[in-house]
Amino acid sequence: MAVKNTQPIGIELVKRGVVSEDTINRALQYQQINPKKRLGDIIYELNLCDPYKLLNAIGEILGEKTMLLTLDDIKIDITQFLSLDIARSNKAIPFAIEGGKVKVCFSETTNKKNMETIRLLFLNKGLVMEKYITFNKNLQDILDSFSTESSDDIAVNADVSELVDSIIKNAIEKRASDVHIEPMESEIRIRYRIDGELFTAATLEKDKQAKLIGRLKAISNMHQEKQESQDGRILLYPEYNIRVSSQKNVCGEKFVLRLLKKNANVQQIFDLGFPKDKELVNKCFNKRNSIVLIAAPTGEGKTTTLYSIIDYLDRPEINITTIEDPVEIRIPGLNQIEVDSKASFSDSLRTVLRQDPDIILVGEIRDKETAEIAMQAGQTGHYVLSTIHTIDSIEVITRLRKIGVSNYDIGSTLATSISQRLVRKVCPHCAKKREFTEEEKKIICDIGKKYNIEYDFTDKYTYTTVGCANCNNSGFYGRIGLFEILNITDTIKELIVQDTPTIQIRNKAIEEGYRPLIIDGFEKVLNGYTTLSELNSKLVIF
């Protein structure tokens, strides 16, 4: 349990006759060895006084409601409201619902972010949160008593070959994009990334670690003896190309498996969540003598969008070449080049320019050399598509300036920059329709006014995320893209060439109709694809 500071709480507890000075001194000595632990937690863990009296006294001092939880106190199935991973990361347990209020126990009173995260999650379910506090160990013991959601699906007691096979097949079945195999001090944790979120799938006994690592290295074609970072591939599953990365940590070697489906169908651009406006799509992508950049952090679907654009533009009379690291989806009719240690993006791009391409897809603009060659390609009759790491479409200009591209080249060649994020979609199997709360309406309307947009909530509904077997009890199934689009008009072009700060470029773009990610996010919420709390977790709007 978090307390405001150490000395005052100790003095208050002595004054109230809850503990003696000797008890406080003993707890403070223990705290010197364990500085991250709070005084109240230490007294509780060392069993130095009656826990109920201690907790009640701390609650009075802090002005908080308290609850020393037992399993009998938990009147709800917490996994119907929170995944165990969210409960653990936010140190929170919901334990009862009465009259539209959900009672939630926290072990940290100073972490306002955790409490706000949980409050908004329940607000999205139409419930008002009533906060209680308890000791950290009390909360952890309760969470540990619950089995993780997916451990029964993994053959934890099988031999090592069957165990690894079970971990991978279970991940494929649950639509995981990545598998994390993480040695810890006393166990091995298996986690799956599903729809962008990490979920604990199982924990394994520590004595399985050596054999598990040996098996992973064997099937990934890695050196058994080496413990430094390695990369490999697993080719045992016909429909999947599994990339493997190992990294030594203080508890052993961590492995991350990226599950890439071979011959996966390319999604249509509109299915990704791009505005269903063919005129806009043609304006953004049917061009020559230019470059289009997709901007987003890692893991936000940039490559998927590039593939969709290529699929939209592909015709027999067009020569399309891609330069990727690695080639994630093989598309018939395209010339796809995989970057390796012998040829960088810039080296491959130079060669491709001698191959008579019409459209060139460059996996990523990473440095000045690649950016300048891509710009030259755009200036000499080619159409170039690529990605870049920035927070939004206007900051693409700043990023290109930072890596050394001239304002003239940016202004004359950059045609469109698109920023995107992925948010989880409500699970169609278990989501429950409800009306927007007044607080939700106010948040949406207040931000909309900044861009002269008014929202009408007539016949508009949102959803309470419940959780079921189909969505791994998360309440969400699949993801959809949020997009913001900056078309470089003549006015914007002139401002770029004049080295105008991006804040002024942003203001002019808004005048000309540019709208940030949050506006498309609101459209996805109002149309029932996702929820306001999910949008907030991605964009932090309130």
N, C-alpha and C positions, 0 to 999 in steps of 0.2 A: 504494500500500500504506500502511495506517495504522501508525504507530508510536506508542509511548507518549508520548514527548516528543522534541523536536528535539535539544537539546544532548547528552544522554547517548548517544543512538544514534550521533551523529557521533563522539564521543570513543571509543566502543567500536569503531567501524569503523576508526578510526586506530590504536588499540591492537592490533587484530588484523592490521594491515598490509594491509587490503583497499583502503583509499584513503589519500591523503595529506592533510595539513592544508590545502594549497592547494585540493584538490578539494572539501573540506568548505566552505571559505570561498566558493568559487565557487557551490556549491549554495545556501548560505545567502543570498548576494546575489540569486540567482534567486528564492529563496523570498520575499524582500521584495516582489518584483513580483507573485508568484503565491502569496499567503499561504495559500490553501486546499490547496496541494499539499504532500505529505509529503516529507521529506528523501530517503527511499529511492526514491520515485517520480521525484524530480527527477534524482538521480544516474543512474537507469536511462534516463530520457527523453533526457538530455544525453549519454548514452553515455560516461560519465566513468570507467568501469571494467568489468571482466568481469561481465556480468549474473548468471552462475551463482554466482560467488564472492560477489557482493554479496547475492544472495537467500539463499544458504546461511548467510552470516554473520548476516543479519537474523533468519533463522529460529532460529538458535542463541541469539541475544540474547533473542528473545521467547519461546523455548520452543515454537515452532510448526513443524509440517511444512511444507515448501515444494515448489512445483512451478512451473517456468517453462514454461508451456503452449505446445505447438505443435498444429496440427491433427492430426498423427499420434498425439498422446497421447490424443485423444478417441476412446474405443473404443465409445461409445454414441451413439444419436441423442438429443441433449439435449431436443428438442421432444417426445419421447415421455414425458418426465418433468416438464419445466417449459416454460411458454410463454417465448418470448424476452423478452417484456415483464417477466415475473416475474424472469427471470435478470438483466436489466438493472437493474431497480429494487432488487434485493437484492445486486447485484454478485457473482453466483455462477455458476459453471459446473460441473455434474457431468460427470466425464470417464471414469469407469470403475466397474464393479461387480464385486466379488469376494466370494464367500462370504457373501451377505446384507448386505454393506457397500457403500455408494455413496461414492465419493471425490468431494469437492466442493471446488473452488478458490474462495477469496474474495479480494477485494482490500482489504477493511477488516476489521481484527481488533478494532476498538473498538466496532463497531456490533453489539451483542449481539442486538438485535431482528431484524436481517436474518438472522443465523445461526440464531436460534431459529425464524423463519418457515420457512426452508428445511429445518431439521431435522424440524419437524413435518410438512411436506409429504411428506418421504420416509418418515417414520414411518408415515404414513397408507398408504403403498404397501408397508409391511412391510420397509423398509430402514433400517439404522442408518447414520447419516452419519459419515464420516471426514473431518475438516477439513484443508485445505491453504491456504496463502496464496501470493499472487503479487503482481506489480506491477499497479497500476490500468490502465496503458496496455496491458500484456500481455493482461489480461482483456478490455478494450474492443476490442482489435484482433481477438481471437477472435470475440467477439459480432458485430462488424461484418462478419466474413467470411461469416456466415450470412445468407441472404436472409430477409426477413420473411415470415410465413406466407401472407399474402394478396395480395402485390403483383402476382402473376401474373394475378389476377382483375380488376385495374384497368388500363384502357387508358392507361398512363402516357405513351405516345408519340403519342396521338391529338390532334386539334385540341381547343381548349378546350371547345367545346360537348359533344363526345363524351366528353371527360375527366370533366366534371362529371356527365354522365348516367351514366357508368360507375361513378363513386364512389357515387352515390345508389342505382343499381340493385343494385350489389354489396352495399351495406349492407342493403337490403331483403331480398335473398336470404339473407344471413347472420343475419337476425333482429335487426339492430341497432336500438336505441331512439334512439341519438344518433350523429351524425357530427361529429367535431372536425377542423377544417381549420386548422392551426396554423403560421403563418410562424415560422421559426427563423432563426438567424444565417446558415446556409449551405444551408438546404433548407426544404421545406414538408412537415410531417408530417401524415398522414391517420390518424386513429384512430377505431375503432368501439367503442361501448359495447354489449356483448352480455351479457345476463344480469347486468347490474350492474357488469361489469368492462370496463376499457378495454384494447383490443388495437391495436397498430400494424398498419394495413392496408397502408400504402405510404409511401414518401418520394418527393417530387417535386423536380426541379431548381428552384433559386431563381428562375431567369429566367422561370418560368411564373407567378410570383406575381401580377403586375399584371393579366394577362389572366384568371387564375382568379378574382381578386376582382371584376373587372369583370363577368364572366359571372354570378357568384353574386348580385351586386347587381341585375343586369338581370332575372333570373328571379324575384327576391324582391321586386321593386317597391321597391327602396331608391334613395336619392339617390346617384348615381355620385360626385359631388364631395365629399360629406361623409365625414370619417374618424372622427367621433365615433360613439358607440354608436347602433345602429339596430336596429329589429325589422321583420321582413317575413315573407312567406309564399310558398311555392312551390306552385303549383296545377297543375303539368304532369303529375302522376301520378294517374290517376283514382281509385285506391283509397287514396291517402294525402293527408293534410293535413300539410304540412311547415312547421313554424315555424322561422324563421331569426333568429338573434341575432348581431350583429357587435360586436366590441370591439377598439379599437385597443390594440396593445401595442408594445414597443420594436422589434420586428422587422417590424411591418406591422399587418394587421387579422386577428384570429382570428374564424372563423365556427363556430357550433354549430348544427347542423340537428337538430331534434326530429322524429322520424318517427312520426306518429300515423295509425293505420289508420282510415279512414272505415268506419262501420257495422260496427265490430268486434263480435263476439258478446260479451255480458257473461258472465263466468265465474260458475258457480254457487259459492255461498259455501263449500261443502265441497270443491270442486275447488281452491280457493285454499290449502287446508291448515287451515281452521277445523275444530275438533273435530267429528267426525261424531256429534253429539248433538242431535237435534231439540228435545228439552226445554230444553237449554241455549240454543239459538238463539232459541226462543220467549221464554225468560226474558230474554234480552238485548235483543231487538228488537221484539217485539209489544207495544208500549206506547203510551200517550197521556200528555199532560200532562208531558212530560219531554224531556230532551236526551241523546243518546248521542254520545260523542266518540271518534274514532279517533286515536291518538297514535303518531307515528313521525317520524324525520328525513325530509328530502327524499329522494325516490327509493325509498322503501320500500313503495310500493303502497297508500297510504292511499285514494286516489281509486278505485282498482280495487275495494277492499273496500266502499267506499260504494256503488258501482254494483251490486255483488253483493247488498248488503242491500236496496237499492231494488227490484231485480229479484225478490228473495224476497218482498217485501211487496206488490208491485204487483198490484192487482185493479181491475176496471172501475169499481167503486163508490167508489174512493178517488181523491181529487185530490192528485197529487204534483207539486210544483214544485221545480226545482233552480236554484240560483244559483251559477255556476261561472266560473272564470277560468283557461283558457277552457273551453268545452264540449268534452270530449275524445271522448265517445262519444254519438252521438245515438240516443235510445231512443224508439221509437214509443209514443205514449200519454202521454208525460211533457211537462210544460211546462218547457222548459229556457231559462234566461236567462243570457246571457253578460255578465259585468261588463266595462265599458269605462271610458274616461277621464271619461265624463259621469255615470256612476253607480257608486258603490262598493258593496261588500257590504252595508253598513248601509243605504244609500239603497234598494237593490233589495229588501232584506228588509222595510223599512217598507211598500213598495208591495205586496209579495207577501201580507202579512198582511191586505190588503183584498180578496184574490182567493179567499177561502174555501178555503184549503188544509187538507188533513188531515195531510200529511207534507211537510216542507220540508227539502231538502238544501242546506246552505250549504257551499261549497267549503272555506272555511278560517276559523277564528276568529283574526283577526289583531290586534284591538284591543279596548279596553274597550267602545266603542260597539256594535260588532257582537256582542260577547259578551252585553251586557246586553239587546239587542233579542232575541237568540236565546233567552235565559233567559225573557224576558217571553212570547215565543211559546210556550215549553214550559209556562209556568204558566197559559196561557189556552186549553188544550185541544188544542194542536198537538203533533205529534211531530217533533222536530228532530234531524237528523243532520249532523255536521260533523267537521272534522279540526282538530288542534292540534299544534304542534311541542313535544314533550317526549320525555324518554328512556324513560319507562315509564308504565303506566296510573295509578299512584298519584301520580306527579308532575304529572298533569293538574290535581289539586287545587291544588298549589303554583302552577302556571302561571296558573290562573284567579284565584287570590288576587293574584298579582303584577300582573296587568293591571287589577286594581281591582274584580273581582266580589265581592260580599259573601258571607260565609260562609253566611248564610241562603239566598241565591239558589242557591249551589252545592249545599248540603245538600238543599234542597227540590226542585230541578229536575234535577240530574245523576242519571241512572238507571244508566248503565253507561259505563265508560271501558275502552277496549281498546287495548293497545299491540301493535305488530307489527314484524317485520323480515322481509326476504326473504333466503333462502339458496339457493345453486345446487343443483340436483338432479344426482345422478350420471348420466352419460350411459348410457342403456340399451344403446347399441350397442357400447361398448368396456369398460365397467367390469368388474372381476374380483372375484368374491366371495372374502372371506377372513374368518378369525376375528378377533375383537377381541384386541389385545395386552393383557397384564396392566396396562401403564401406562394404557391407555385405559379399562379396566374400573375401575381405581382412581379416576381422575378423575371418572367418571360416578357411582360409588358414594359417594365422599366428599361431593360436592355434594348428591346425593339425600338423604343422611342429615340434612342441615340442614333438610329439609322432611319428615322422617319417611317418606321413600320408599325402598324397597328394590328393586333391579333384579336380575332373573334373566336371565342371558345364555344359558340353554339354548335351543338352536335359533335363536340370534340371530347374525347375521353383518353385517359391514360390507363396504365395497368399496374396492378399489384403483382410483384414477382413472388411466386410461391416456392417453386422447386419440386422436381419429380425425378424419376429414374431416367427419363429421356435427356434431361439437362444437367445430370450429375448434381442434383439438388441445388443448383445455383440460381435457378429462375430465368436463365438466359440460354439461348441456343443459336449459335452462329453469330456473324458480325456483319455490319453494314458500314459503308464509308460516309464520312462527312467531307464535303469539298468546299473550297473557296477558290475562285478563279480570278486571276488578274490578266486581262488581255492588254497588251502593250499598245495603247493608242498613240497617235502622233503627239498628243500633248504629253503623255507619260514619257515617250521616247525623248522628247526635247528636254524634259526635266532631268532624265538620266544623263544625257550627254553634257548637260550643264553642271553635273556633279551636285545636284540638289539633294539635301538630306532626305532620308527615306520617310521621316515623319511628314514632310511636306508632300512627298509623292503619295503617301497614304491618304492624306486629306483630299488631294485632287482625285485620286482613284475612287474614294467614297462619293464625291460629287458626280462622278461618271458612272456610278452604279455598282462599284465593287462592294461586296459584303463579306464579312469575316466568317470563319468556320462556325461560330456560335449560331449564326442565323440559319445556316443549313441544318445545324443540330436541332434548333427549335422546330423546324419543319419535320424532321424525323420523329421528334417527340409528339407533335400534334397529330401526325399521321399514324401513331401507334407502333412505330418500329422499335423504339427504345424508351427509356424513362429519363426524367430530369436528373435523378440522382446518378444514373449511369453517365449521362452527359457531363455532370459536374465532376465525376471521378476522372474524366479524361481532360476536360478543359479548365477546371477549377473556376467556376463562374460565381460562386457565392460561398 
